[in-house]
Amino acid sequence: MKKTIMITGATDGIGLASAIKFASQGHHLLIHGRNPEKLKTVAAQLSALSTNGKVESYLADLSKLSEAIALAKQVKEGSSFEHIDVLINNAGVLKVSQAMTTDNLDVRFSVNTIAPYILTKALTSKLSGFGRVLNLSSAAQAPVDIDALLGKKQLNDMAAYSQSKLAITQWTLGIAKTNNALTYLAINPGSLLASKMVKEGFGIAGNDLNIGADILVRLSIEDGVHKYSGQYFDNDKGGFSSPHPDGMNIQKSKEIIKTIESILSAKT
């Protein structure tokens, strides 16, 4: 069955590899990127791959809360698609030259944790029936320092990245507990895949991107995953598994959500 799928960070890495697979299968796509030329090129590439599916493209810098909010509004109100079946919050960042954003937040938390939350909350009504939200987590997870999430404390690249990935895993659980209609999954697509982020962050070529793309496609389309809503899929282990203990602690999940809501309340 043809699905309508939105992917953030779809102009390279796992996002692009996944989008290519979806387009080849004839699904409709809403793709996001932050580079206008790359976004235009990828949209044309995906459109050429599919004679049945339609492609919409959206430009936004997810390190800026205002642009994440604007993106959500644009998709909600301006898309030609009445509904979305799957939202894949794939965009991510690890190593940066400037850690703090114009919102006085760490860019890793902004892109990896808060922007996906903004999109998920705003597009809930557009996610049809038993729609799915796939949040990109990581094998790298570390307890979240609330002051770091609030932008009051600066961390090194790996600490910020690891905390941001546990934070998205935590709010995935928290939201799943409040909405039984949709399916929310946190996913480690595979460690050290050959993305731009891995190449820049670790200086290595990385493993085949299809490892990650294949699991995103599978969990987007496969029947029977609703029973796992709120859980963590570890592709390194090949199945649903336990994240860092904080990732399944509902009280800590609620604290992360409360903190993100406070950030949004203060910034918007």
C-alpha positions as CSV (number, residue, x, y, z in Angstrom):
1,M,0.0,0.0,0.0
2,K,1.3,3.4,-1.0
3,K,2.3,5.6,2.0
4,T,3.0,9.3,2.6
5,I,6.3,9.6,4.3
6,M,8.1,12.7,5.7
7,I,11.9,12.6,6.2
8,T,14.0,15.3,7.7
9,G,17.6,15.5,6.7
10,A,16.8,13.8,3.4
11,T,19.5,15.3,1.2
12,D,22.3,13.0,2.3
13,G,23.3,10.1,4.5
14,I,20.7,7.7,5.8
15,G,17.9,10.1,5.1
16,L,18.7,10.2,1.4
17,A,19.4,6.4,1.2
18,S,15.9,5.8,2.8
19,A,14.2,8.4,0.5
20,I,15.6,6.6,-2.6
21,K,14.2,3.3,-1.4
22,F,10.8,4.8,-0.6
23,A,10.7,6.6,-4.0
24,S,11.6,3.4,-5.8
25,Q,8.7,1.7,-4.2
26,G,6.3,4.4,-5.3
27,H,5.6,6.1,-2.0
28,H,4.8,9.8,-1.6
29,L,7.5,11.8,0.0
30,L,7.9,15.0,1.9
31,I,11.6,15.7,2.1
32,H,13.4,18.3,4.2
33,G,16.9,19.8,3.8
34,R,18.7,23.0,4.8
35,N,20.7,23.5,1.6
36,P,18.5,24.8,-1.2
37,E,20.6,23.5,-4.1
38,K,21.0,20.0,-2.6
39,L,17.3,19.9,-1.8
40,K,16.3,20.8,-5.4
41,T,18.7,18.2,-6.8
42,V,17.5,15.5,-4.5
43,A,13.8,16.3,-5.2
44,A,14.5,15.9,-8.9
45,Q,16.4,12.7,-8.3
46,L,13.6,11.2,-6.3
47,S,10.9,12.3,-8.7
48,A,12.7,10.7,-11.6
49,L,12.9,7.4,-9.6
50,S,9.1,7.1,-9.2
51,T,6.3,7.4,-11.8
52,N,3.6,6.9,-9.1
53,G,4.7,8.8,-6.0
54,K,4.8,12.6,-5.6
55,V,7.6,14.5,-3.9
56,E,7.3,17.7,-1.9
57,S,10.4,19.5,-0.6
58,Y,10.8,21.8,2.4
59,L,13.7,24.0,3.3
60,A,14.6,24.7,7.0
61,D,17.5,25.1,9.3
62,L,16.5,22.9,12.3
63,S,19.1,24.5,14.6
64,K,16.8,27.5,14.7
65,L,13.6,26.9,16.7
66,S,11.7,29.5,14.6
67,E,12.5,27.6,11.4
68,A,11.5,24.2,12.9
69,I,8.2,25.8,14.0
70,A,7.7,27.3,10.5
71,L,8.5,24.0,8.8
72,A,5.8,22.2,10.9
73,K,3.3,24.9,10.1
74,Q,4.1,24.8,6.4
75,V,3.7,21.0,6.2
76,K,0.5,21.1,8.3
77,E,-1.2,23.8,6.4
78,G,0.5,23.9,3.0
79,S,1.1,20.3,2.0
80,S,-1.0,18.9,-0.8
81,F,-1.2,15.6,1.2
82,E,-4.1,15.5,3.5
83,H,-2.3,13.1,5.9
84,I,1.1,11.7,6.7
85,D,1.6,8.0,7.4
86,V,5.1,8.1,8.7
87,L,7.3,10.9,10.1
88,I,11.0,10.1,10.2
89,N,12.9,12.5,12.4
90,N,16.3,11.7,10.8
91,A,18.2,15.0,10.7
92,G,21.1,15.0,13.1
93,V,24.4,16.7,13.9
94,L,27.5,15.8,16.0
95,K,30.6,17.9,15.4
96,V,30.2,21.6,14.9
97,S,32.4,24.7,14.8
98,Q,29.9,26.8,16.7
99,A,28.1,24.9,19.5
100,M,25.6,27.5,20.6
101,T,22.7,28.6,18.4
102,T,21.0,32.0,18.1
103,D,18.5,30.6,20.6
104,N,21.3,30.1,23.1
105,L,20.9,26.3,23.0
106,D,23.4,23.6,22.1
107,V,23.0,22.8,18.4
108,R,23.0,19.1,19.1
109,F,20.0,19.4,21.4
110,S,18.2,21.8,19.0
111,V,18.6,19.6,15.9
112,N,18.6,16.1,17.5
113,T,16.1,16.5,20.3
114,I,14.0,19.7,20.2
115,A,13.2,20.1,16.5
116,P,11.9,16.5,16.2
117,Y,9.7,17.2,19.2
118,I,8.3,20.3,17.6
119,L,7.5,18.5,14.4
120,T,6.0,15.5,16.1
121,K,3.7,17.6,18.3
122,A,2.6,19.9,15.5
123,L,2.0,17.1,13.0
124,T,0.2,14.7,15.3
125,S,-3.2,15.7,13.8
126,K,-1.9,15.1,10.3
127,L,-0.6,11.6,11.1
128,S,-3.4,9.4,9.9
129,G,-5.0,6.6,11.8
130,F,-2.3,4.5,13.1
131,G,0.5,6.7,11.9
132,R,4.1,6.3,12.9
133,V,6.9,8.5,14.2
134,L,10.4,7.1,13.8
135,N,13.0,9.0,15.9
136,L,16.6,8.6,15.2
137,S,18.5,7.7,18.3
138,S,22.0,6.2,18.6
139,A,24.0,3.6,20.4
140,A,25.7,6.6,22.0
141,Q,23.6,7.6,24.9
142,A,24.4,9.4,28.1
143,P,22.3,10.8,31.1
144,V,20.9,14.2,30.2
145,D,22.2,17.2,32.1
146,I,19.1,19.4,32.2
147,D,21.3,22.6,32.4
148,A,23.0,21.5,29.1
149,L,19.6,20.9,27.5
150,L,18.5,24.4,28.6
151,G,21.7,25.9,27.1
152,K,23.1,26.9,30.5
153,K,26.0,24.5,30.4
154,Q,28.3,23.7,27.4
155,L,29.5,20.2,26.6
156,N,32.0,18.7,24.3
157,D,30.8,17.3,20.9
158,M,30.4,13.7,22.0
159,A,28.8,14.4,25.3
160,A,26.3,16.8,23.7
161,Y,25.5,14.3,21.0
162,S,25.1,11.3,23.4
163,Q,22.9,13.3,25.7
164,S,20.7,14.6,22.8
165,K,20.2,11.0,21.6
166,L,19.1,9.7,25.0
167,A,16.8,12.8,25.3
168,I,15.0,11.9,22.1
169,T,14.7,8.3,23.3
170,Q,13.3,9.5,26.5
171,W,10.6,11.8,25.1
172,T,9.7,9.1,22.6
173,L,8.6,6.9,25.6
174,G,6.9,9.9,27.3
175,I,4.7,10.8,24.2
176,A,3.9,7.2,23.5
177,K,2.4,6.9,27.0
178,T,0.0,9.8,26.2
179,N,-1.1,8.8,22.7
180,N,-2.1,5.2,22.1
181,A,-3.3,5.8,18.5
182,L,0.1,6.5,17.0
183,T,3.3,4.5,17.0
184,Y,6.4,6.1,18.4
185,L,9.8,4.4,18.0
186,A,13.3,5.4,18.9
187,I,15.8,3.7,16.6
188,N,19.5,3.2,16.5
189,P,19.9,2.6,12.7
190,G,23.4,1.2,13.1
191,S,26.7,2.4,14.5
192,L,29.2,4.3,12.5
193,L,27.3,4.3,9.2
194,A,28.9,6.1,6.2
195,S,27.1,9.4,6.7
196,K,28.6,12.9,6.5
197,M,28.2,13.2,10.2
198,V,30.3,10.1,10.9
199,K,33.0,11.0,8.4
200,E,33.3,14.5,9.9
201,G,33.0,13.4,13.5
202,F,35.2,10.3,13.5
203,G,37.3,10.6,10.3
204,I,36.3,7.2,9.0
205,A,34.5,6.0,5.9
206,G,31.9,4.1,7.9
207,N,29.7,1.2,7.2
208,D,27.1,0.7,4.4
209,L,24.3,3.3,4.7
210,N,21.8,0.7,3.5
211,I,22.1,-1.0,6.9
212,G,20.3,2.0,8.4
213,A,18.1,2.8,5.4
214,D,16.7,-0.7,5.3
215,I,15.6,-0.8,8.9
216,L,13.9,2.6,8.5
217,V,12.0,1.4,5.5
218,R,11.1,-1.8,7.3
219,L,9.8,-0.1,10.4
220,S,7.9,2.4,8.4
221,I,6.0,-0.2,6.4
222,E,6.0,-3.5,8.3
223,D,2.8,-4.5,10.0
224,G,2.6,-5.3,13.7
225,V,5.0,-2.7,15.2
226,H,2.3,-0.7,17.1
227,K,2.7,-3.1,20.1
228,Y,6.3,-1.8,20.4
229,S,5.3,1.9,20.7
230,G,7.6,3.8,23.0
231,Q,10.4,1.3,22.7
232,Y,13.9,1.4,21.4
233,F,15.1,-0.6,18.3
234,D,18.8,-1.3,18.3
235,N,19.9,-2.3,14.8
236,D,23.3,-3.2,16.1
237,K,21.5,-6.0,17.9
238,G,18.9,-6.6,15.3
239,G,15.8,-6.0,17.3
240,F,14.0,-4.2,20.1
241,S,16.3,-3.8,23.0
242,S,16.9,-1.8,26.2
243,P,18.4,1.7,25.8
244,H,20.3,3.4,28.6
245,P,18.2,2.8,31.8
246,D,17.1,6.5,31.7
247,G,15.5,5.8,28.3
248,M,12.8,3.7,29.9
249,N,12.3,5.7,33.1
250,I,8.9,7.4,32.7
251,Q,9.6,10.0,35.3
252,K,12.8,11.1,33.6
253,S,11.0,11.0,30.3
254,K,8.4,13.4,31.7
255,E,11.2,15.7,33.0
256,I,12.7,15.9,29.5
257,I,9.3,16.7,28.0
258,K,8.6,19.3,30.7
259,T,12.1,20.9,30.0
260,I,11.5,21.0,26.2
261,E,8.1,22.5,26.7
262,S,9.6,25.2,29.0
263,I,12.2,26.0,26.3
264,L,9.5,26.4,23.7
265,S,7.4,28.5,25.9
266,A,10.2,30.9,26.6
267,K,11.4,31.0,23.0
268,T,8.2,31.3,21.1
